[in-house]
């Protein structure tokens, strides 16, 4: 999946096929409308983003999406 997003005032391209996956987490269980799955990625340029997909009541209720995150947020996500 590839998306253009504005993050910290700049437009960036985030692409799951070219970025390095750093970790994956599933929240809840398959079939739960509030459940979702996230994968943390790092681009070659050093940017971090979360790719996510989930149920109708999850943060990803609109379908799969990409959310840019800071390096600090990425490190905290990995520790959870």
DSSP file (Angstrom, degrees, kcal/mol; ACC not computed):
  #  RESIDUE AA STRUCTURE BP1 BP2  ACC     N-H-->O    O-->H-N    N-H-->O    O-->H-N    TCO  KAPPA ALPHA  PHI   PSI    X-CA   Y-CA   Z-CA
    1    1 A X              0   0    0      0, 0.0    15,-2.7     0, 0.0     2,-0.4   0.000 360.0 360.0 360.0 139.2    0.0    0.0    0.0
    2    2 A X  E     +A   15   0A   0     13,-0.2     2,-0.3    14,-0.1    13,-0.2  -0.994 360.0 167.0-131.3 133.9    1.3    3.4   -0.9
    3    3 A X  E     -A   14   0A   0     11,-2.5    11,-3.0    -2,-0.4     2,-0.5  -0.995  31.2-132.8-144.1 148.3   -0.1    6.8    0.4
    4    4 A X  E     +A   13   0A   0     -2,-0.3     2,-0.3     9,-0.2     9,-0.2  -0.889  35.5 174.2 -96.5 130.5    1.0   10.4    0.4
    5    5 A X  E     -A   12   0A   0      7,-2.5     7,-3.2    -2,-0.5     2,-0.6  -0.976  32.4-126.8-136.7 149.2    0.5   12.0    3.9
    6    6 A X  E     +A   11   0A   0     -2,-0.3     2,-0.4     5,-0.2     5,-0.2  -0.870  34.6 174.1 -94.1 125.4    1.4   15.3    5.4
    7    7 A X  E >   -A   10   0A   0      3,-3.0     3,-1.5    -2,-0.6    62,-0.1  -0.991  65.5  -9.1-137.8 126.5    3.4   14.8    8.6
    8    8 A X  T 3  S-     0   0    0     -2,-0.4    -1,-0.1     1,-0.3     3,-0.1   0.871 131.1 -53.0  52.8  41.2    5.0   17.6   10.7
    9    9 A X  T 3  S+     0   0    0      1,-0.2     2,-0.4    -3,-0.0    -1,-0.3   0.462 119.3  98.8  81.0   2.7    4.1   20.1    7.9
   10   10 A X  E <  S-A    7   0A   0     -3,-1.5    -3,-3.0    -5,-0.0     2,-0.5  -0.936  71.4-121.7-125.2 147.3    5.8   18.2    5.1
   11   11 A X  E     +A    6   0A   0     -2,-0.4     2,-0.3    -5,-0.2    -5,-0.2  -0.743  37.2 177.2 -87.9 127.8    4.3   15.9    2.4
   12   12 A X  E     -A    5   0A   0     -7,-3.2    -7,-2.5    -2,-0.5     2,-0.5  -0.922  27.9-129.5-130.2 154.2    5.8   12.4    2.4
   13   13 A X  E     -A    4   0A   0     -2,-0.3     2,-0.5    -9,-0.2    -9,-0.2  -0.918  21.4-166.5-103.4 127.8    5.2    9.2    0.5
   14   14 A X  E     +A    3   0A   0    -11,-3.0   -11,-2.5    -2,-0.5     2,-0.4  -0.969   8.8 178.0-116.9 125.4    4.8    6.0    2.6
   15   15 A X  E >>  -A    2   0A   0     -2,-0.5     4,-1.5   -13,-0.2     3,-0.6  -0.977  23.4-159.9-134.9 119.7    5.0    2.7    0.8
   16   16 A X  T 34 S+     0   0    0    -15,-2.7   -14,-0.1    -2,-0.4    -1,-0.1   0.720  92.0  60.1 -70.8 -20.6    4.7   -0.7    2.6
   17   17 A X  T 34 S+     0   0    0    -16,-0.3    -1,-0.2     1,-0.2   -15,-0.1   0.752 114.8  32.0 -80.3 -22.8    6.4   -2.5   -0.3
   18   18 A X  T <4 S+     0   0    0     -3,-0.6    -2,-0.2     2,-0.1    -1,-0.2   0.595 103.8  85.7-108.6 -13.9    9.7   -0.6   -0.1
   19   19 A X  S  < S-     0   0    0     -4,-1.5     2,-0.5    24,-0.1    24,-0.2  -0.451  81.9-108.5 -86.8 161.5    9.9    0.1    3.7
   20   20 A X  E     -B   42   0B   0     22,-2.8    22,-2.1    -2,-0.1     2,-0.4  -0.788  26.6-133.0 -91.9 124.7   11.3   -2.2    6.3
   21   21 A X  E     +B   41   0B   0     -2,-0.5    20,-0.3    20,-0.2     3,-0.1  -0.639  24.6 179.0 -76.4 128.5    8.8   -3.9    8.6
   22   22 A X  E     -     0   0B   0     18,-3.4     2,-0.3    -2,-0.4    19,-0.2   0.646  59.5 -19.1-105.2 -20.8    9.9   -3.6   12.2
   23   23 A X  E     -B   40   0B   0     17,-1.0    17,-2.3     2,-0.0    -1,-0.4  -0.953  49.8-142.0-179.6 160.6    7.1   -5.4   14.1
   24   24 A X  E     -B   39   0B   0     -2,-0.3     2,-0.4    15,-0.2    15,-0.2  -0.998  15.4-176.5-138.9 138.8    3.5   -6.6   13.9
   25   25 A X  E     -B   38   0B   0     13,-2.9    13,-2.9    -2,-0.4     2,-0.5  -0.999  13.4-153.6-138.2 140.5    0.8   -6.6   16.6
   26   26 A X  E     -B   37   0B   0     -2,-0.4     2,-0.6    11,-0.2    11,-0.2  -0.951  11.0-153.2-110.2 131.1   -2.8   -7.9   16.7
   27   27 A X  E     -B   36   0B   0      9,-3.5     9,-1.7    -2,-0.5     2,-0.2  -0.928  64.7 -23.2-108.3 114.7   -5.2   -6.2   19.1
   28   28 A X  S    S-     0   0    0     -2,-0.6     2,-0.3     7,-0.2    -2,-0.1  -0.593  97.6 -55.5  83.4-145.3   -8.0   -8.6   20.1
   29   29 A X    >   -     0   0    0     -2,-0.2     3,-2.0     1,-0.0     6,-0.2  -0.871  58.4 -77.5-134.2 161.9   -9.1  -11.5   18.0
   30   30 A X  T 3  S+     0   0    0     -2,-0.3     3,-0.1     1,-0.3    -2,-0.0  -0.353 116.8  24.4 -59.8 132.1  -10.2  -12.3   14.5
   31   31 A X  T 3  S+     0   0    0      1,-0.3     2,-0.5    -2,-0.1    -1,-0.3   0.218  85.5 128.7  96.4 -13.8  -13.8  -11.4   14.0
   32   32 A X    X   -     0   0    0     -3,-2.0     3,-1.4     1,-0.2    -1,-0.3  -0.641  55.5-145.2 -74.4 123.3  -14.0   -8.8   16.8
   33   33 A X  T 3  S+     0   0    0     -2,-0.5    24,-2.9     1,-0.3    25,-0.5   0.747 101.5  45.9 -63.6 -21.6  -15.4   -5.6   15.3
   34   34 A X  T 3  S+     0   0    0     23,-0.2    -1,-0.3    22,-0.2    25,-0.3   0.481  94.7 104.2 -95.8  -4.2  -13.1   -3.5   17.6
   35   35 A X    <   +     0   0    0     -3,-1.4    20,-2.7    -6,-0.2     2,-0.3  -0.388  44.4 170.1 -78.4 154.9  -10.0   -5.6   16.8
   36   36 A X  E     -BC  27  54B   0     -9,-1.7    -9,-3.5    18,-0.2     2,-0.4  -0.982  26.4-132.5-157.6 165.3   -7.2   -4.5   14.5
   37   37 A X  E     -BC  26  53B   0     16,-2.7    16,-1.9    -2,-0.3     2,-0.4  -0.965  20.7-169.7-123.8 139.5   -3.8   -5.4   13.3
   38   38 A X  E     -BC  25  52B   0    -13,-2.9   -13,-2.9    -2,-0.4     2,-0.4  -0.976   8.4-166.8-130.6 145.4   -0.8   -3.0   13.0
   39   39 A X  E     -BC  24  51B   0     12,-2.4    12,-2.7    -2,-0.4     2,-0.4  -1.000  16.8-141.0-128.8 130.7    2.6   -3.2   11.4
   40   40 A X  E     -BC  23  50B   0    -17,-2.3   -18,-3.4    -2,-0.4   -17,-1.0  -0.774  23.8-173.6 -91.8 132.6    5.4   -0.7   12.1
   41   41 A X  E     -BC  21  49B   0      8,-3.0     8,-2.0    -2,-0.4     2,-0.4  -0.889  16.9-154.6-124.8 154.9    7.5    0.3    9.2
   42   42 A X  E     -BC  20  48B   0    -22,-2.1   -22,-2.8    -2,-0.3     6,-0.2  -0.999  18.2-140.8-127.9 128.7   10.7    2.4    8.7
   43   43 A X    >   -     0   0    0      4,-3.1     3,-1.8    -2,-0.4   -24,-0.1  -0.351  28.3-107.5 -81.9 166.8   11.4    4.0    5.3
   44   44 A X  T 3  S+     0   0    0      1,-0.3    -1,-0.1     2,-0.1   -25,-0.0   0.773 121.5  59.3 -63.4 -25.4   14.8    4.3    3.7
   45   45 A X  T 3  S-     0   0    0      2,-0.1    -1,-0.3     1,-0.0    -2,-0.0   0.412 123.9-103.6 -83.8   1.5   14.7    8.0    4.6
   46   46 A X  S <  S+     0   0    0     -3,-1.8     2,-0.3     1,-0.3    -2,-0.1   0.599  74.9 137.9  89.2  12.6   14.3    7.2    8.3
   47   47 A X        -     0   0    0     23,-0.0    -4,-3.1    24,-0.0     2,-0.3  -0.661  40.3-145.8 -90.4 148.6   10.5    7.9    8.6
   48   48 A X  E     +CD  42  69B   0     21,-0.7    21,-1.9    -2,-0.3     2,-0.3  -0.860  21.5 167.4-112.6 147.4    8.3    5.7   10.6
   49   49 A X  E     -CD  41  68B   0     -8,-2.0    -8,-3.0    -2,-0.3     2,-0.5  -0.990  28.1-130.5-155.3 155.1    4.7    4.8   10.0
   50   50 A X  E     -CD  40  67B   0     17,-2.8    17,-2.8    -2,-0.3     2,-0.5  -0.912  13.6-158.7-105.2 129.6    2.0    2.3   11.1
   51   51 A X  E     +CD  39  66B   0    -12,-2.7   -12,-2.4    -2,-0.5     2,-0.3  -0.918  24.7 176.2-100.0 133.5    0.0    0.3    8.6
   52   52 A X  E     +CD  38  65B   0     13,-2.6    13,-2.2    -2,-0.5     2,-0.3  -0.975  22.2 179.3-142.0 155.8   -3.3   -0.9   10.0
   53   53 A X  E     +C   37   0B   0    -16,-1.9   -16,-2.7    -2,-0.3     2,-0.3  -0.975  23.1 142.5-151.0 139.8   -6.4   -2.7    9.2
   54   54 A X  E     -C   36   0B   0      6,-0.9   -18,-0.2    -2,-0.3     9,-0.1  -0.895  40.8 -57.3-161.2-169.9   -9.4   -3.6   11.4
   55   55 A X    >   -     0   0    0    -20,-2.7     3,-1.6   -23,-0.3     8,-0.2  -0.072  59.9 -88.0 -78.1 178.5  -13.0   -4.1   12.2
   56   56 A X  T 3  S+     0   0    0      1,-0.3   -22,-0.2     6,-0.1     5,-0.1   0.709 126.9  42.0 -62.9 -24.1  -15.9   -1.7   11.9
   57   57 A X  T 3  S+     0   0    0    -24,-2.9    -1,-0.3   -22,-0.1   -23,-0.2   0.216  97.4  98.7-108.3  13.7  -15.4   -0.4   15.5
   58   58 A X  S X  S-     0   0    0     -3,-1.6     3,-1.3   -25,-0.5   -23,-0.1  -0.389  92.3 -99.4 -93.6 172.7  -11.6   -0.2   15.4
   59   59 A X  T 3  S+     0   0    0      1,-0.3     3,-0.2   -25,-0.3    -1,-0.1   0.672 126.4  53.1 -63.1 -15.0   -9.3    2.8   14.7
   60   60 A X  T >   +     0   0    0     -5,-0.2     3,-1.9     1,-0.2    -6,-0.9  -0.168  67.5 132.7-110.8  37.4   -9.1    1.5   11.2
   61   61 A X  T <   +     0   0    0     -3,-1.3    -1,-0.2     1,-0.3     3,-0.1   0.709  66.3  62.6 -65.2 -20.9  -12.9    1.2   10.5
   62   62 A X  T 3  S-     0   0    0      1,-0.3    -1,-0.3    -3,-0.2     2,-0.2   0.437 121.0 -96.9 -81.8   0.9  -12.5    3.0    7.1
   63   63 A X  S <  S-     0   0    0     -3,-1.9    -1,-0.3    -8,-0.2   -11,-0.1  -0.700  75.9 -10.6 110.8-168.0  -10.3    0.1    5.9
   64   64 A X  S    S+     0   0    0     -2,-0.2     2,-0.3   -11,-0.1   -11,-0.2  -0.346  72.0 170.1 -67.5 147.7   -6.6   -0.2    5.8
   65   65 A X  E     -D   52   0B   0    -13,-2.2   -13,-2.6     2,-0.0     2,-0.4  -0.959  31.2-127.0-152.3 164.9   -4.7    3.0    6.4
   66   66 A X  E     -D   51   0B   0     -2,-0.3     2,-0.5   -15,-0.2   -15,-0.2  -0.976  19.2-170.5-119.7 132.3   -1.2    4.4    7.0
   67   67 A X  E     -D   50   0B   0    -17,-2.8   -17,-2.8    -2,-0.4     2,-0.1  -0.966  18.2-137.2-125.3 113.5   -0.5    6.7   10.0
   68   68 A X  E     -D   49   0B   0     -2,-0.5     2,-0.3   -19,-0.2   -19,-0.3  -0.403  26.3-174.4 -65.1 144.1    2.9    8.5   10.3
   69   69 A X  E     -D   48   0B   0    -21,-1.9   -21,-0.7    -2,-0.1     2,-0.1  -0.944  24.4-108.3-136.5 158.6    4.5    8.4   13.7
   70   70 A X     >  -     0   0    0     -2,-0.3     4,-2.3   -23,-0.1     5,-0.1  -0.327  35.1-107.6 -78.1 167.8    7.6   10.0   15.2
   71   71 A X  H  > S+     0   0    0      2,-0.2     4,-2.4     1,-0.2     5,-0.2   0.892 122.1  53.0 -62.7 -39.3   10.7    8.0   16.1
   72   72 A X  H  > S+     0   0    0      1,-0.2     4,-2.0     2,-0.2    -1,-0.2   0.918 110.2  46.8 -62.6 -44.2    9.9    8.3   19.8
   73   73 A X  H  > S+     0   0    0      2,-0.2     4,-2.4     1,-0.2    -1,-0.2   0.881 111.0  53.0 -64.7 -38.2    6.3    7.0   19.2
   74   74 A X  H  X S+     0   0    0     -4,-2.3     4,-2.1     2,-0.2    -2,-0.2   0.921 109.3  47.9 -63.9 -44.1    7.8    4.1   17.1
   75   75 A X  H  X S+     0   0    0     -4,-2.4     4,-1.3     1,-0.2    -1,-0.2   0.892 112.2  49.5 -64.9 -38.8   10.2    3.1   19.9
   76   76 A X  H  X S+     0   0    0     -4,-2.0     4,-1.1     1,-0.2    -1,-0.2   0.889 109.0  52.9 -66.3 -39.0    7.3    3.2   22.4
   77   77 A X  H  < S+     0   0    0     -4,-2.4     3,-0.4     1,-0.2    -2,-0.2   0.893 107.2  52.1 -62.8 -40.2    5.1    1.1   20.2
   78   78 A X  H  < S+     0   0    0     -4,-2.1    -1,-0.2     1,-0.2    -2,-0.2   0.820 107.8  52.3 -66.1 -30.8    7.9   -1.5   19.9
   79   79 A X  H  <        0   0    0     -4,-1.3    -1,-0.2     1,-0.2    -2,-0.2   0.708 360.0 360.0 -79.2 -20.2    8.2   -1.7   23.7
   80   80 A X     <        0   0    0     -4,-1.1    -1,-0.2    -3,-0.4    -2,-0.1   0.513 360.0 360.0 -65.2 360.0    4.4   -2.3   24.3
